[in-house]
Amino acid sequence: MTVRFQAFHSIKAIGQREVLFNWSRTNPLGALEQVWRPKNRDELQQLLRENSERKLRLIGSGLSFEPIHSVYAEGSQALLVDLHHLRGQLAQTADTVTYQAGTPLDTVYADLIAMERMLPASPGVIGIQTLGGALSTGTHGQGLHQSALCDAVAALTVMLASGDIIRVDRSDPRFGAFVMGMGMLGILLDVTLQTVPNRIMRCTKFTTDYPFLLAHNERLNREHAFVKSWWFAWTGESHIWLVDPASEEEVARYRAGGSEPLLLEGDIDARMNATIDATLQKMAKDTKDEALAGEHFETVRRFKDASDLVGNVYQILCKGIPAPQINCEVAVPLHRMNEALETLQAWQQANPGVLHYPFILRCTGPSKAWLSAAYDQSVCWIGFLVYLAADGTFVNGSMEQMRELQQLLVPLGGIPHFGKHLAMDLYDFPALLPRWHDFLALKGELDPHGRFENRWLADLFANR
């Protein structure tokens, strides 16, 4: 049977097999014959109960850089489960909505806006993620007044390795493990999310310098609803977005325009234009794309002639452009953020001409997820990446630089995002995450035979 996949999946031939790769085309996920799309939860339950040793991993949208969702090295009997048929809204109340876990986030966001509701969490930038995948890997937005997407969850329905189905809500002491379980505790079937009334927001954009960023980034995060900073360390410039409720007049203009994003063209900021043009040229050379045709160029062009914007939170912040990349993100405790910036500034001065995309700074408040870097603490997430060339290669030394930057943040309590690239040998996870051993104990109880584990996860969770 031929299985159709979304455009962001890549299929390559390896020997005699057609193999599905992740979105960056760097890691094989499984041969096409290993991909299985159950039509309903009964089919999934039957498989789990009939074959108690078969390994399964959930594919989500295939966005993670590392092989967290791969079964390629697990033997031909292992299955890559795609919940393509298990999507859509199941129920809603005045302040909650329930979706099947295979539902894309874009669908959730569109439905909520039609209901004049929104999540109490800022969205991640990529809306093509599935709900289950985004929760399982700790997808987060920006703003100290909220945390990760999983902290908007009220309850989950999970199918365990035994085929049994359980409901887990916030009163369950295991809740913090299940909301970010990395697909290791069971298969998420549906998720009930808390909602709040929709608010139309204004995004104020401005460019400043490194001393201002160092002195005021934490204050801005405390004073505004959502804050995101792009720090072009090689020039010292920072492009900052402050997102807060719009004025009544701005809301009226937005509604009169059919609720389409409203550009406030009188506030154009062109101070980044020269830096952006130079950055585009460097990216073109590094990615062998002198025509500047790749999607990755759009991620940088959007900073030119920046205009303030009025819209709903998803129109403003869910702006990710999927482009093949090596993407790292490390969280440091908020009280050590300035130390991290000073460390990275010194690295930049010692390594001029290396980066071609700014450091991305997103602060979040404490999370209840056991495996989150923000568990019981406010953090600053620091993102850095390298784009791949059209032929799948990347600039020589890129992986070494990604490792070096992670290594600089480890002494500051740095903890990586598990859905992105990480040099796992750098981190002492049991020391960094207080509930690490609790998670391992629960995993051993619920999946004693490691059915939901692959080689990469076994290495990650090996005793250290």
C-alpha positions in Angstrom: 0.0 0.0 0.0 1.4 3.4 -1.0 1.3 5.9 1.9 1.2 9.6 1.1 3.2 12.0 3.3 3.2 15.7 3.8 5.6 17.8 1.7 8.0 18.4 4.5 8.8 14.8 4.7 11.7 13.5 2.6 11.8 10.1 1.0 15.2 8.7 -0.2 16.3 5.4 -1.5 18.8 3.5 0.6 19.8 0.3 -1.1 16.5 -1.4 -2.2 14.4 0.4 0.4 12.5 3.7 0.2 13.2 5.4 3.5 11.4 8.3 5.2 13.7 11.0 6.7 13.0 13.8 9.1 12.3 17.3 7.8 16.0 18.3 7.7 16.8 15.2 5.7 19.5 14.3 8.2 18.2 11.2 9.9 16.3 8.2 8.6 13.0 7.5 10.4 12.0 4.2 8.9 11.5 2.4 5.7 8.1 3.1 4.1 7.0 -0.5 4.8 7.5 0.3 8.5 5.1 3.2 8.5 1.6 2.4 9.9 -1.4 4.6 10.0 -4.1 3.0 12.3 -7.6 4.0 11.3 -8.8 4.1 14.9 -7.7 3.4 18.4 -9.1 -0.1 18.3 -6.6 -1.1 15.6 -3.8 0.4 17.7 -5.0 -1.4 20.8 -5.2 -4.7 18.9 -1.6 -4.4 17.7 -0.3 -3.7 21.2 -2.1 -6.6 22.7 -1.3 -9.2 20.0 2.4 -8.5 19.8 3.9 -7.6 23.2 7.5 -7.2 22.0 7.1 -5.1 18.8 8.7 -1.7 19.1 6.7 1.4 18.2 7.6 5.1 17.8 5.2 7.9 17.0 6.3 10.1 14.0 4.3 13.3 14.7 5.3 15.7 11.9 8.9 14.4 11.7 10.3 17.8 12.8 12.8 16.8 15.4 16.4 16.9 14.3 17.7 13.9 16.4 16.3 10.4 15.7 14.0 10.6 18.7 11.2 9.2 16.5 13.2 6.7 14.4 12.7 3.0 14.1 15.2 2.6 11.2 17.8 0.8 13.3 15.2 -1.2 15.3 14.7 -4.1 12.9 12.1 -4.6 10.2 9.3 -5.5 12.7 9.5 -2.1 14.4 6.7 0.3 13.4 6.7 4.0 12.8 3.1 5.0 13.9 1.5 8.0 12.1 -1.7 9.1 13.8 -2.9 10.7 10.5 -6.4 9.3 11.0 -6.6 10.2 14.7 -7.1 13.9 14.4 -9.8 16.5 14.9 -11.8 18.0 17.7 -13.7 15.7 20.0 -15.3 18.0 22.6 -15.5 21.5 24.0 -16.7 23.3 27.1 -16.8 26.9 28.1 -13.1 26.8 29.0 -11.6 23.6 27.5 -11.3 21.9 24.2 -10.3 18.3 23.4 -8.5 17.2 20.3 -7.1 13.9 19.1 -3.3 13.9 19.4 -2.6 13.6 15.6 -4.3 17.0 15.0 -1.9 19.7 13.6 -1.5 22.8 15.8 -2.6 25.0 12.9 -6.0 23.3 13.0 -6.2 23.8 16.8 -5.3 27.5 16.5 -7.7 28.1 13.7 -10.6 26.4 15.6 -9.9 28.4 18.7 -9.9 31.7 16.9 -13.2 30.8 15.3 -14.5 30.1 18.9 -13.0 33.5 20.1 -10.7 31.5 22.4 -7.0 31.0 22.7 -4.6 28.9 24.8 -3.1 30.4 27.9 0.4 29.5 26.5 2.2 31.4 23.7 2.5 29.2 20.6 5.6 27.7 19.2 6.6 29.1 15.8 5.8 26.0 13.7 2.1 25.2 13.3 2.5 22.1 11.3 3.5 20.1 14.4 1.0 17.6 15.6 -0.5 18.3 19.0 0.9 15.0 20.5 4.4 15.6 19.1 4.6 19.2 20.2 3.6 18.3 23.8 5.9 15.2 23.9 9.0 17.2 23.1 8.3 20.3 25.2 7.4 22.8 22.5 7.3 26.3 24.1 6.7 29.9 23.2 7.9 33.1 24.8 7.0 35.1 27.8 7.7 34.8 31.6 3.9 34.9 32.3 3.5 31.4 30.7 5.6 28.3 30.1 5.5 25.4 27.6 2.5 24.3 25.5 2.2 21.3 27.8 1.3 23.6 30.7 -1.9 24.4 29.0 -3.0 20.8 29.2 -5.9 19.9 31.6 -5.9 16.1 30.9 -4.8 13.4 28.5 -5.9 10.0 27.3 -3.1 7.6 26.9 -2.8 4.1 25.6 -0.2 2.1 27.5 2.2 -0.5 26.2 -0.3 -3.1 27.5 -3.1 -1.7 25.4 -4.9 -0.4 28.4 -6.3 3.2 28.2 -6.0 5.6 31.1 -7.0 9.2 31.7 -4.5 11.5 33.4 -5.4 14.9 34.7 -3.7 17.5 36.9 -4.8 15.8 40.1 -2.7 12.7 39.1 0.8 12.8 40.7 2.2 11.5 37.4 0.8 14.3 35.3 4.1 16.1 34.9 5.6 13.0 33.4 2.8 12.4 30.9 2.5 15.9 29.5 6.1 15.8 28.1 6.7 12.0 27.9 8.7 12.0 24.7 6.5 9.1 23.5 8.0 6.8 26.1 5.2 6.3 28.5 2.4 5.5 26.1 0.6 6.8 23.0 -1.3 10.0 23.4 -4.8 9.5 22.0 -6.4 12.8 22.9 -5.6 16.0 24.9 -7.9 18.4 26.7 -6.5 21.9 26.7 -7.4 24.8 28.8 -8.6 27.9 27.0 -9.1 31.6 27.8 -11.0 34.4 25.9 -9.2 35.5 22.7 -7.3 38.8 22.9 -6.2 40.8 20.0 -2.6 41.8 20.4 -0.2 44.5 19.2 3.4 43.5 18.4 5.8 46.4 18.8 9.1 45.8 17.0 12.3 47.7 17.6 16.0 47.4 17.1 18.5 48.2 19.8 22.1 47.4 20.9 23.8 44.8 23.0 24.2 46.9 26.2 20.4 47.6 26.1 19.7 43.9 25.7 21.9 43.0 28.6 20.4 45.7 30.9 16.7 45.3 30.0 15.9 41.9 28.5 14.6 40.5 31.9 12.7 43.6 32.7 11.0 43.6 29.3 10.0 40.0 29.8 8.4 40.8 33.2 6.6 43.9 31.9 5.1 42.5 28.7 2.9 39.5 27.8 5.1 37.9 25.2 8.7 38.9 24.3 11.1 37.5 21.7 14.5 38.8 20.9 16.8 38.0 17.9 20.4 38.9 18.9 22.8 39.5 15.9 25.8 39.1 18.1 28.3 39.9 15.3 26.9 43.4 14.9 25.6 43.9 18.5 22.1 44.6 17.2 19.0 43.1 18.8 15.6 43.0 17.1 12.9 42.7 19.8 9.2 42.0 19.7 6.9 43.1 22.5 3.4 41.6 22.4 0.6 43.1 24.5 -3.2 43.6 24.2 -4.0 46.0 21.5 -5.9 49.3 22.1 -9.6 49.5 21.5 -9.0 51.6 18.4 -6.5 49.1 17.0 -8.9 46.2 17.7 -11.6 48.1 15.8 -9.4 48.7 12.8 -8.3 45.0 12.9 -12.0 43.8 12.9 -12.9 46.2 10.2 -10.2 44.7 8.0 -11.8 41.2 8.3 -9.5 40.1 11.2 -6.5 39.9 8.9 -3.1 41.0 10.3 -3.0 44.8 10.4 0.4 46.4 9.6 0.9 49.7 11.3 3.0 51.1 8.4 3.7 54.4 10.1 6.2 52.6 12.4 8.6 51.1 9.9 12.0 50.3 11.4 14.6 50.0 8.7 17.7 50.0 11.0 18.3 46.2 10.4 18.2 46.4 6.6 22.0 46.6 6.0 22.6 43.8 8.5 20.0 41.7 6.8 21.4 42.2 3.3 24.8 41.2 4.5 23.4 38.2 6.4 21.5 37.0 3.3 24.7 37.1 1.2 26.6 35.1 3.8 23.8 32.6 3.9 23.7 32.3 0.2 27.4 31.4 0.1 27.2 29.0 3.0 24.2 27.2 1.6 25.3 27.2 -2.0 22.2 29.2 -3.0 23.4 32.3 -4.8 19.9 33.0 -6.2 18.6 33.4 -2.6 15.7 31.1 -3.5 15.6 28.8 -0.5 12.9 29.1 2.2 15.6 29.8 4.8 16.1 33.3 3.4 12.5 34.2 4.3 13.3 33.6 7.9 15.8 36.6 7.8 14.1 38.8 5.2 11.2 39.3 7.6 13.3 41.6 9.7 13.7 44.2 6.9 11.4 47.3 7.1 9.9 45.9 10.3 6.4 47.2 11.0 4.3 47.0 14.2 1.5 44.5 13.8 -2.0 43.9 15.2 -3.5 40.4 15.1 -4.3 37.4 17.2 -1.4 35.7 19.0 -1.1 33.0 16.3 -1.0 35.5 13.4 1.8 37.3 15.2 3.9 34.6 16.8 3.3 31.4 14.8 5.5 32.5 12.0 8.0 29.6 11.6 9.2 28.7 8.2 10.3 25.0 7.9 13.7 25.0 6.3 16.3 22.2 6.6 18.6 23.1 9.5 20.7 22.0 12.5 18.7 23.6 15.3 19.9 23.8 18.9 18.2 25.4 21.9 19.5 25.4 25.4 17.7 26.9 28.5 19.7 28.6 31.3 18.1 29.6 34.6 16.8 33.1 34.2 19.1 34.5 36.9 22.1 33.3 34.8 20.8 34.8 31.5 23.2 37.7 31.5 26.2 35.5 32.2 25.1 33.4 29.2 24.9 36.5 27.0 28.3 37.7 28.1 29.8 34.2 27.5 28.3 34.0 24.0 29.4 37.6 23.2 33.0 36.6 24.1 32.7 33.6 21.9 31.4 35.7 19.0 34.3 38.1 19.3 36.7 35.2 19.2 34.9 33.6 16.2 34.0 36.4 13.8 32.2 35.5 10.6 30.9 32.2 11.8 27.1 32.6 12.5 24.6 33.5 9.8 21.5 33.6 11.9 21.0 35.5 15.2 20.7 33.9 18.6 17.0 33.6 19.5 16.1 34.5 23.1 12.8 33.4 24.6 12.1 33.5 28.3 9.5 31.3 29.9 8.1 30.8 33.4 8.2 27.6 35.4 6.7 24.4 34.0 5.2 21.3 35.6 6.7 18.9 33.0 9.3 16.7 34.7 11.6 16.6 31.7 11.4 20.3 30.9 14.4 22.6 31.4 11.9 25.0 33.0 10.7 22.5 35.6 9.9 24.6 38.7 12.1 27.5 37.4 12.0 30.4 35.0 14.5 30.1 32.2 15.9 31.9 29.1 15.9 29.6 26.1 18.8 30.4 23.7 18.4 29.1 20.2 21.1 28.9 17.5 21.1 27.1 14.2 22.9 26.4 10.9 20.9 26.0 7.7 21.7 23.1 5.4 22.5 23.6 1.7 20.1 22.4 -1.0 22.3 19.3 -1.5 22.0 18.4 2.2 25.4 19.5 3.3 26.4 22.2 5.7 29.3 24.5 6.2 32.4 22.7 7.4 32.7 23.0 11.2 29.0 23.7 11.8 28.4 20.7 14.0 31.6 21.5 16.0 30.3 25.0 16.5 26.9 23.8 17.6 28.6 21.6 20.2 31.0 24.3 21.3 28.1 26.7 22.0 26.3 24.1 24.0 29.5 23.4 25.9 29.7 27.0 26.9 26.2 27.0 28.4 26.6 23.8 30.4 28.5 25.4 33.3 25.6 27.9 33.6 23.1 25.1 34.2 22.2 24.8 30.5 19.6 22.1 29.6 18.8 21.3 26.0 15.5 21.1 24.2 15.0 17.4 23.5 13.2 18.0 20.2 16.3 19.7 18.7 20.0 18.8 18.2 21.9 18.1 21.4 25.3 16.7 22.2 23.9 14.4 24.9 27.3 13.5 26.4 27.8 17.1 27.6 24.9 17.0 30.0 24.4 15.4 33.4 20.7 15.0 33.2 20.0 13.5 36.6 21.7 16.4 38.2 20.0 19.0 36.0 16.4 17.6 36.1 15.2 16.8 39.6 12.5 14.4 38.4 14.8 12.4 36.0 14.9 9.3 38.1 11.1 9.5 38.9 10.5 9.6 35.1 12.8 6.5 34.6 11.0 4.6 37.3 7.6 5.4 35.8 8.8 4.4 32.4 10.1 1.1 33.8 6.7 0.4 35.4 4.5 1.3 32.4 6.8 -0.1 29.6 9.0 -2.7 31.2 10.0 -4.2 27.8 10.9 -0.9 26.3 8.4 -1.1 23.5 8.3 2.7 23.1 12.1 3.1 23.2 14.6 3.3 20.3 18.4 3.3 20.3 18.8 7.0 20.6 16.4 7.2 23.6 18.1 4.2 25.2 21.4 6.1 25.0 19.8 9.3 26.3 18.3 7.6 29.3 21.1 5.2 30.0 22.4 5.4 33.6 25.0 8.1 33.8 
